[in-house]
Structures are given as C-alpha cells and as structure tokens.
Amino acid sequence: MVSKRWTAAVLSGLLITATLSGCGGDDGDSGSGGGDGKLVLGFSQVGAESGWRTANTKSIQESAASAGVELKFSDAQGKQENQIKAIRNFITQRVDVIAFSPVVESGWDTVLKEAKDANIPVILTDRAVDSQDTSLYKTFIGSDFVLEGKKAGEWLVKDYEGKTDPVNIVELQGTPGAAPANDRKAGFADVIKADPKFKVVASQTGQFTRTDGKQVMETFLKAQPKIDVLYAHNDDMGLGAIEAIEAAGKKPGTDIKIITVDAVKDGMTALSEGKINYIVECSPLLGPQLMDLAKKVKAGETVPQRVLTEETTFTPEQAKAVLAERKY
Ligand code: GYE
C-alpha cells in the first residue's frame, strides 16, 4: 500500500523525532492573508472522532500560537467533501501553506492540482493519500501505520509462543478507506499469517469511535462462540469494546486479550488496569514539526518527502510507569 513507497525514505534515514521544535520566528513573507508578516496556514482536520484527534488538534493549535503562525482551522466532521471545500476556500483566501489530514486515501488529485496551479504548497499531516503524482504535495509528516500493525501482530505471536490451540481474533477497523485503517490491518495480517493457529474470525469497522467500537463488539460477542483476542485499530474503539465485554459478563484483558493503537491517556489507564494487554503508540503531537515544515516550505527550502514520527509500545507495567506524566 501507500506506506510501501515510503520504505526507501525510511531506510535513507529520514527519521525525525516528534520533539523537533518549530523555532525561527516569522519568515517575513506572508504572501497574502496575514498582512502583519505572519505565515498563514490553512489546516483541514478530519474531525473529533477520538482522543488521538483531540490531542492532535490541540498540538496544532498550540504550536501555531507559539510559532507565530496564523492558523485557519477547519473541521471536516469526518467528510471528504468538507475537506475538499475547505482546501478550495484556502486557495481562494490565498493562504501561504495548506496542510490537511486526509479522511480517506483516495480522490485528492483534482483539488491538489488546483492548489499546485495556485502555487500554494501542501503538507500532508498524519495520513497519506494514494496520488501517484507526489509533486502534488511537499512532504508528509506522520506515523508508519503498517509498522504499527506489525508491532501489534508481533506481540500476539510472542504471547502465544509454544501454544498450538486455535486463536480466534476479532478486529475493529478504523474508518473505511483511511490510511491508518488500511495499513494497520495489512501490517497485522502480514505478521500473523505465518502461523495458521491465528484466525481473524470477524473484522468490521468501528469508525475509530468509542460508540461504534462498543456496538460492533456487542455484535461480535453475540455472533462468535469463542473470542480469544480483540485487535482494535485505536484506543477509543478498544475502550468501547471493553464496555461491551464487561456487559456480557466477561473480563477484558483476561477472558479476551486486547491490543490497541494510539496510547492516549484513557487507553493507557485501561492498560495499567490490565483491561488492555498491549498498546502500540501513535503520537498525535505533530504540531511543532508541522509549523517548522510550513515555514521551511514557504521559504522555498528543501524538505524531506517523508518525515516519520518516532514511537514506542507499552505493556501494562510500562503504562503504569508513565501514566502520571501522560499529557493527552
Ligand atoms: O489512530 C485514530 C484517529 O490518523 C493516526 O485517527 C490517526 C488515527 C488515530 O481517529 O485514533
């Protein structure tokens, strides 16, 4: 999938940590909007579907303020058509740089060409697009979602090492067509396929939300006679599923093992309580890097095509150790 294209970039050492600071002050070239010399950044956010997203929005808003960037923020409420409208608005307003976190991977070429024709650089934040023409955007900052799925699978393989009984897995997928849903599914499947005892007996979208995660888990519990493991593409769906599991009289983390992705505070709390068994981290703190890259792009500096976020994984013990300092 898309992420494979990034493998070369990763190998060539473009790993940058999430702590890069957006220093440098105003670059003095507003082009348009600001009038006071501030860089004007139009940002189209996916929505507010999860704890991750809320933390990501906060990071972008706070970093813009501290980097002296004028942020025009637009919430797409989970709809691609709203994002396309927002991008067209940013073009009309002649912002200096456009950044967005694409709801889904496909269908961006036309609007991205419009931005290119208007000479407004675009930065992809958090999620990839499947456009073949990579000149349509300057750079892409965010996580390797295939790797996240692989890390989830690797934990499972290790946890069931030496056992031969079948392991029935249910999967809660993210938003259909979104890069993190496609890639987290693919990475996980790629690792567990090596051992036939692992069987994904049901896999459905929970839209990255707690409500849908709970509802879909309820249907899984009714339909499946034996569930050993839940793999949820984010913490929120896992947390919703925990409610469904408890309501069905089962013990999350014990009767059904749970693996999630993100490591937001609520997920880490459930992990430290043993209700989740393993979390693969996905950092939402992309704001400082985004401001830094926006300034560079505006100044005409060359930026790496791919900027990867550095991330870890957490067991319950590790979650307990960092929980107090977890900011989001
Ligand atoms: O994992 C999920 C959110 O795109 C990485 O979107 C992001 C994902 C995140 O809704 O919680």
Residues whose N, C-alpha, C, O or C-beta is under 5 A from the ligand:
A	BS01	GYE	E49 S50 W52 R53 D126 P180 F208 H233 N234 D262 C282
